[in-house]
Amino acid sequence: MSPGRRPTQDGSDHGGAKRDGARRGGAGAGGGGMRRRKVCRFCVDKIDYIDYKDVRVLMMAIPERGKIQPRRLSGTCAKHQRKLTTAVKRARQLALIPFTTD
């Protein structure tokens, strides 16, 4: 162990490899690769208004658990994610789509 360094919780000195993922098998461990950035499907189709009555579009943004997918998974931009969230909440209040799946 280097002088002035404290050991980790398991007693090992990780040698400065804190955040590169090499210890835990993350991105630095050689797995995966570069992922392609997802494109907002509402921007591609030039959709400005997300209709709360269009259940088919809203159900694509909701997985089987019933929660709204986050931006990092769905690929929607911030503007359309906000509009999508509002539309899903309106559709839930009108019982067009379920809150949860039982």
C-alpha positions as CSV (number, residue, x, y, z in Angstrom):
1,M,0.0,0.0,0.0
2,S,1.2,3.5,-0.8
3,P,2.1,5.9,2.0
4,G,-0.7,8.3,2.8
5,R,-3.4,6.1,1.2
6,R,-6.1,4.4,3.1
7,P,-7.1,0.8,2.1
8,T,-10.5,0.1,0.7
9,Q,-13.2,-1.6,2.8
10,D,-12.0,-5.1,1.8
11,G,-8.4,-4.1,2.7
12,S,-7.0,-4.0,-0.8
13,D,-5.3,-1.0,-2.4
14,H,-6.8,-0.5,-5.8
15,G,-3.8,1.6,-7.0
16,G,-5.8,4.6,-8.2
17,A,-8.2,2.8,-10.4
18,K,-11.2,4.3,-8.8
19,R,-13.6,5.3,-11.5
20,D,-12.5,3.5,-14.7
21,G,-14.6,0.4,-14.0
22,A,-11.6,-2.0,-14.0
23,R,-12.3,-3.2,-10.5
24,R,-16.0,-3.9,-10.8
25,G,-16.1,-5.1,-14.4
26,G,-17.6,-1.9,-15.8
27,A,-16.7,-0.1,-19.1
28,G,-13.0,-0.3,-18.4
29,A,-13.0,-4.0,-18.2
30,G,-13.3,-4.5,-21.9
31,G,-17.0,-5.4,-22.2
32,G,-19.8,-3.9,-24.2
33,G,-18.4,-1.2,-26.5
34,M,-19.8,2.1,-27.8
35,R,-23.6,2.3,-27.9
36,R,-25.3,4.1,-30.6
37,R,-27.2,7.2,-29.4
38,K,-31.0,6.7,-29.6
39,V,-32.9,9.2,-31.6
40,C,-36.2,10.8,-30.4
41,R,-38.9,9.2,-32.5
42,F,-41.2,12.3,-32.0
43,C,-38.5,14.6,-33.4
44,V,-37.9,12.2,-36.4
45,D,-41.6,12.2,-37.2
46,K,-41.9,15.9,-36.5
47,I,-44.7,15.4,-33.9
48,D,-45.2,18.5,-31.8
49,Y,-48.3,17.5,-29.8
50,I,-48.5,14.1,-28.1
51,D,-52.2,13.2,-27.9
52,Y,-53.3,11.6,-24.6
53,K,-56.0,9.8,-26.4
54,D,-53.5,7.9,-28.7
55,V,-53.1,4.9,-26.4
56,R,-51.0,3.0,-28.9
57,V,-48.2,5.7,-28.8
58,L,-48.4,6.0,-25.0
59,M,-48.2,2.3,-24.4
60,M,-44.9,2.2,-26.4
61,A,-43.4,4.4,-23.7
62,I,-44.7,2.3,-20.8
63,P,-43.1,-1.2,-20.2
64,E,-45.1,-4.1,-18.7
65,R,-44.5,-2.8,-15.1
66,G,-46.5,0.3,-15.9
67,K,-43.9,3.0,-15.2
68,I,-42.9,5.6,-17.7
69,Q,-39.6,4.8,-19.3
70,P,-36.8,7.3,-18.6
71,R,-35.1,9.3,-21.3
72,R,-31.9,7.3,-21.2
73,L,-33.8,4.1,-22.1
74,S,-36.4,5.4,-24.5
75,G,-34.2,7.9,-26.3
76,T,-36.7,10.7,-26.3
77,C,-35.5,14.3,-26.1
78,A,-36.2,16.4,-22.9
79,K,-39.0,18.4,-24.6
80,H,-40.9,15.4,-25.8
81,Q,-40.3,13.4,-22.6
82,R,-42.1,16.2,-20.7
83,K,-45.0,16.1,-23.1
84,L,-45.1,12.4,-23.1
85,T,-45.2,12.3,-19.3
86,T,-48.1,14.8,-19.2
87,A,-50.0,12.8,-21.8
88,V,-49.5,9.5,-19.9
89,K,-50.7,11.1,-16.7
90,R,-53.8,12.5,-18.4
91,A,-54.6,9.2,-20.0
92,R,-54.2,7.5,-16.6
93,Q,-56.6,9.9,-15.0
94,L,-59.2,9.2,-17.7
95,A,-58.6,5.4,-17.3
96,L,-57.4,5.0,-20.9
97,I,-54.3,3.3,-19.7
98,P,-53.7,1.5,-16.3
99,F,-51.6,2.9,-13.5
100,T,-50.1,-0.6,-12.8
101,T,-50.4,-4.1,-14.1
102,D,-51.6,-6.6,-11.6
